[in-house]
Amino acid sequence: MSENPFDPITLSKIANMELRARLVIDGVLSGIHKSPYKGSSIEFLEHKEYSPGNEIKHIDWKVHARTDKYYIKQFEEETNLKCYIFLDTSGSMGYKSTGISKFEYATTLTASLAYLLLKQSDMAGLISFSDKVQQFIPPRSRLTHLHILLNALTKLKTAGKSNISNVLKEFIEKIGRRSLIIIISDFFDDTEKIIHQLKYFQFKKNEVILFHILDPYELTFPFETITFFESMEDDRRILAEPKSIKDLYISEINRFIEQFKQVCFENQIDYWLIDSSTPLDQALIKFLTRRESTLRLLHKT
């Protein structure tokens, strides 16, 4: 049986980050074309629904033939979205069980999103951080900007603790209105403080999307023999018998996820939990098809 080209481990073997991102997005776009969700096909990346007052000459009749709906082409001035991607580089993101690390998965996800944004002539920027900002690359829309972003991604390393709320605080004044803010992290942090800071961005009509990346072992805790568990952000190290704590661990991680998900829902923050063993094309197709109400993946409201 041939390898799934979108399997995280297979993708990680592709050293060229741009090729990796292009492969993922080509797979995503192909998958969306085959999706049963007609209302969320790739037309929403490049079109908007026709409404009275729009010029009839701009209707895309090929799209109408496929969907039985009327769409008009988006023009460049309508698609100037500015997106800031916050990527967590703290030590815990370096964890991996049997596949690739959460950070490797997150960097490929970041590269894929940046590629898609720039492909649409939108603007993509990158903020890498741990407990402070490591690097800030302001959003640009030129395709040549992709090389700057991808080059930066390939040089990032995981280290230190995470302080997402502190990092967000730095950007409250730097990020204007009606931008898209994407945070990619394992969110092993004070989520209450994170939400508090995100409300300031929402007040300025910015949209917020959180990609919560966790390793499958962090979700299932399959350890069976006595094991040393080491913190990846400080020097803590404990010896434990996994079977005696598994039920408590599973209960706590599920509680953490559900509470975080619920508070995001209550605050109209788009939350996505992704297991780092999930093929990236599947994760992004699911994300796209569930966001059909926006008419376009990353369109400003």
C-alpha positions as CSV (number, residue, x, y, z in Angstrom):
1,M,0.0,0.0,0.0
2,S,1.4,3.4,-1.0
3,E,2.0,6.1,1.6
4,N,-0.7,8.8,2.1
5,P,1.1,11.9,0.8
6,F,-0.6,14.0,3.4
7,D,0.3,11.9,6.4
8,P,2.3,14.1,8.8
9,I,5.3,11.8,8.8
10,T,5.4,11.5,5.0
11,L,5.1,15.3,4.7
12,S,7.9,15.8,7.2
13,K,10.3,14.0,4.8
14,I,9.8,16.8,2.2
15,A,12.6,19.2,3.2
16,N,11.4,22.0,0.9
17,M,8.8,23.8,3.0
18,E,7.2,25.5,0.0
19,L,6.7,22.2,-1.8
20,R,5.2,20.8,1.3
21,A,2.8,23.6,1.7
22,R,1.8,23.5,-2.0
23,L,1.2,19.8,-1.8
24,V,-1.1,20.2,1.2
25,I,-3.1,23.1,-0.3
26,D,-3.4,21.3,-3.7
27,G,-4.8,18.3,-1.8
28,V,-7.2,20.6,0.2
29,L,-8.5,22.3,-2.9
30,S,-8.9,19.0,-4.7
31,G,-10.7,17.5,-1.7
32,I,-13.1,20.4,-1.4
33,H,-14.1,20.1,-5.1
34,K,-15.1,16.5,-4.3
35,S,-16.9,17.5,-1.0
36,P,-20.6,16.8,-0.7
37,Y,-20.9,20.3,0.9
38,K,-21.7,22.3,-2.2
39,G,-22.1,25.4,-0.1
40,S,-18.5,25.3,1.0
41,S,-16.6,24.4,-2.2
42,I,-13.6,26.3,-3.5
43,E,-15.8,28.9,-5.0
44,F,-15.9,30.5,-1.6
45,L,-12.2,31.2,-1.8
46,E,-12.6,33.3,-4.9
47,H,-16.3,34.3,-5.2
48,K,-19.0,35.9,-3.2
49,E,-22.7,35.2,-3.4
50,Y,-24.7,37.5,-5.8
51,S,-26.9,40.1,-4.2
52,P,-29.2,42.7,-5.7
53,G,-27.1,45.7,-6.8
54,N,-24.2,43.6,-8.0
55,E,-23.6,43.8,-11.8
56,I,-25.0,40.8,-13.6
57,K,-22.0,40.8,-16.0
58,H,-19.8,39.6,-13.1
59,I,-21.8,36.5,-12.4
60,D,-19.7,33.3,-12.9
61,W,-22.0,31.1,-14.9
62,K,-19.7,28.1,-14.7
63,V,-20.0,28.1,-10.9
64,H,-23.8,28.6,-11.3
65,A,-23.9,25.4,-13.5
66,R,-22.2,23.4,-10.8
67,T,-24.0,24.8,-7.7
68,D,-27.3,26.2,-9.0
69,K,-26.4,29.4,-7.1
70,Y,-25.3,32.8,-8.3
71,Y,-21.8,33.9,-7.5
72,I,-19.7,36.8,-8.7
73,K,-15.9,37.0,-8.8
74,Q,-14.2,38.7,-5.9
75,F,-12.1,41.7,-7.0
76,E,-8.6,42.4,-5.6
77,E,-9.8,45.4,-3.6
78,E,-12.4,43.2,-1.9
79,T,-10.0,40.5,-0.9
80,N,-7.3,42.4,0.9
81,L,-7.5,40.5,4.2
82,K,-4.7,41.0,6.6
83,C,-3.8,37.8,8.6
84,Y,-1.5,37.5,11.6
85,I,-0.4,33.9,12.4
86,F,0.9,33.4,15.9
87,L,3.0,30.3,16.2
88,D,4.0,28.8,19.6
89,T,7.6,27.8,19.8
90,S,7.7,26.9,23.5
91,G,9.4,23.7,24.7
92,S,6.2,21.7,25.0
93,M,5.5,22.1,21.3
94,G,8.6,19.9,20.6
95,Y,6.9,16.9,22.1
96,K,6.3,13.9,19.9
97,S,5.3,10.3,20.6
98,T,5.7,8.0,17.5
99,G,5.1,10.5,14.7
100,I,6.3,14.1,14.2
101,S,6.3,16.7,16.9
102,K,3.5,19.1,17.5
103,F,5.8,21.9,16.4
104,E,6.7,20.2,13.1
105,Y,2.9,19.7,12.5
106,A,2.3,23.4,13.4
107,T,4.9,24.7,11.1
108,T,3.5,22.8,8.1
109,L,0.0,24.1,9.0
110,T,1.4,27.6,9.2
111,A,3.2,27.3,5.9
112,S,0.0,25.9,4.3
113,L,-2.2,28.7,5.6
114,A,0.3,31.3,4.5
115,Y,0.5,29.8,1.0
116,L,-3.3,29.7,0.7
117,L,-3.6,33.4,1.9
118,L,-0.9,34.6,-0.5
119,K,-2.4,32.5,-3.4
120,Q,-5.6,34.5,-2.8
121,S,-3.7,37.9,-2.8
122,D,-4.4,38.3,0.9
123,M,-1.8,39.4,3.4
124,A,0.0,37.0,5.7
125,G,2.3,37.8,8.6
126,L,4.0,35.6,11.3
127,I,4.6,36.1,15.0
128,S,6.7,33.2,16.5
129,F,6.8,33.2,20.3
130,S,7.4,31.4,23.6
131,D,7.0,33.6,26.7
132,K,8.0,36.6,24.5
133,V,8.0,37.4,20.8
134,Q,10.8,35.6,19.0
135,Q,10.2,37.1,15.6
136,F,7.6,39.3,13.9
137,I,7.2,39.4,10.1
138,P,4.5,42.0,9.2
139,P,1.8,40.9,6.8
140,R,2.4,41.4,3.1
141,S,0.5,40.2,0.0
142,R,3.3,39.7,-2.5
143,L,4.0,36.1,-3.5
144,T,7.7,36.7,-2.9
145,H,6.7,37.3,0.8
146,L,6.1,33.6,1.0
147,H,9.8,32.8,0.7
148,I,10.5,35.1,3.6
149,L,7.9,33.4,5.8
150,L,8.9,29.9,4.9
151,N,12.6,30.7,5.4
152,A,11.8,31.9,8.9
153,L,9.7,28.8,9.7
154,T,12.6,26.5,8.8
155,K,14.9,28.2,11.2
156,L,12.6,28.1,14.3
157,K,13.4,26.0,17.3
158,T,11.4,25.1,20.3
159,A,12.5,26.2,23.8
160,G,11.3,27.9,26.9
161,K,7.9,28.4,28.5
162,S,4.8,29.8,26.9
163,N,3.1,33.1,27.8
164,I,0.5,33.7,25.1
165,S,-1.4,36.4,26.9
166,N,1.8,38.4,27.4
167,V,2.6,38.1,23.7
168,L,-0.9,39.1,22.6
169,K,-0.7,42.2,24.8
170,E,2.2,43.4,22.7
171,F,0.1,43.4,19.6
172,I,-3.1,45.0,20.8
173,E,-2.0,48.4,19.4
174,K,-0.1,47.0,16.5
175,I,-3.0,45.1,14.9
176,G,-5.7,47.3,13.4
177,R,-9.3,46.6,12.7
178,R,-10.9,43.7,10.7
179,S,-7.8,41.5,10.6
180,L,-7.7,37.7,11.0
181,I,-5.8,36.4,14.0
182,I,-4.7,32.8,14.0
183,I,-3.0,31.2,17.0
184,I,-1.4,27.8,16.6
185,S,-0.4,26.2,19.9
186,D,-0.9,23.4,22.4
187,F,-2.3,26.1,24.8
188,F,-0.6,24.6,27.9
189,D,-1.0,28.1,29.4
190,D,-3.4,30.2,31.4
191,T,-6.4,30.1,29.0
192,E,-8.4,32.5,31.0
193,K,-5.7,35.2,30.5
194,I,-5.5,34.3,26.8
195,I,-9.3,34.8,26.3
196,H,-9.1,38.1,28.2
197,Q,-6.5,39.5,25.8
198,L,-8.3,38.2,22.7
199,K,-11.4,40.2,23.7
200,Y,-9.5,43.4,23.0
201,F,-8.8,42.2,19.4
202,Q,-12.5,41.2,19.0
203,F,-13.6,44.7,20.1
204,K,-11.8,46.0,17.0
205,K,-13.8,43.6,14.8
206,N,-10.9,41.2,14.4
207,E,-11.7,37.5,13.8
208,V,-9.9,35.0,16.0
209,I,-9.2,31.3,15.1
210,L,-7.4,28.9,17.4
211,F,-5.8,25.7,16.2
212,H,-5.2,23.6,19.3
213,I,-2.5,21.0,18.4
214,L,-2.0,18.0,20.7
215,D,-0.1,14.8,20.2
216,P,-2.2,11.6,20.2
217,Y,-0.4,10.3,23.3
218,E,-1.4,13.5,25.1
219,L,-5.0,12.6,24.3
220,T,-4.9,8.9,25.0
221,F,-2.1,8.4,27.5
222,P,-1.2,4.8,26.3
223,F,1.8,4.3,28.6
224,E,1.9,1.0,30.4
225,T,5.2,0.6,32.2
226,I,6.8,2.7,34.9
227,T,7.9,5.8,33.2
228,F,9.9,9.0,33.8
229,F,7.8,12.0,32.7
230,E,9.9,15.1,32.0
231,S,8.7,18.7,31.5
232,M,9.9,20.2,28.2
233,E,9.7,23.7,29.6
234,D,11.6,23.4,32.9
235,D,13.6,20.8,34.9
236,R,10.7,18.9,36.5
237,R,10.8,15.2,36.3
238,I,8.6,12.6,37.9
239,L,8.6,8.8,38.0
240,A,5.0,7.3,37.8
241,E,3.1,4.1,37.2
242,P,0.9,5.1,34.2
243,K,-1.9,2.7,34.8
244,S,-2.6,4.1,38.3
245,I,-3.0,7.7,37.0
246,K,-4.4,7.1,33.5
247,D,-8.0,7.6,34.4
248,L,-7.3,10.8,36.3
249,Y,-5.1,12.1,33.4
250,I,-7.7,11.4,30.7
251,S,-10.4,13.1,32.9
252,E,-8.2,16.2,33.4
253,I,-7.1,16.6,29.8
254,N,-10.7,16.2,28.6
255,R,-11.9,18.7,31.1
256,F,-9.2,21.1,30.0
257,I,-10.2,20.7,26.3
258,E,-13.9,21.0,26.9
259,Q,-13.7,24.0,29.2
260,F,-11.4,25.8,26.7
261,K,-13.7,24.9,23.8
262,Q,-16.8,26.1,25.7
263,V,-15.3,29.4,26.7
264,C,-14.2,29.9,23.0
265,F,-17.7,29.2,21.9
266,E,-19.2,31.7,24.5
267,N,-16.8,34.4,23.2
268,Q,-17.3,33.7,19.5
269,I,-13.8,32.4,19.0
270,D,-13.3,29.8,16.4
271,Y,-11.7,26.8,18.1
272,W,-10.2,23.7,16.3
273,L,-8.7,20.8,18.1
274,I,-6.2,18.9,15.9
275,D,-4.5,15.6,16.7
276,S,-1.0,15.8,15.3
277,S,-1.4,12.4,13.6
278,T,-4.3,13.7,11.5
279,P,-3.4,14.1,7.8
280,L,-3.1,17.9,7.2
281,D,-5.4,17.9,4.1
282,Q,-8.2,16.3,6.2
283,A,-7.8,18.8,9.0
284,L,-7.9,21.8,6.6
285,I,-10.8,20.4,4.5
286,K,-12.8,19.9,7.7
287,F,-12.0,23.5,8.7
288,L,-13.0,24.9,5.4
289,T,-16.2,23.0,5.0
290,R,-17.4,23.9,8.5
291,R,-16.9,27.6,7.8
292,E,-19.3,27.9,4.9
293,S,-21.2,30.7,6.5
294,T,-18.3,33.1,5.9
295,L,-18.7,32.5,2.1
296,R,-14.9,32.5,1.8
297,L,-12.2,30.9,3.9
298,L,-10.5,34.0,5.1
299,H,-12.8,36.9,4.0
300,K,-13.1,39.9,6.2
301,T,-16.6,40.4,7.5
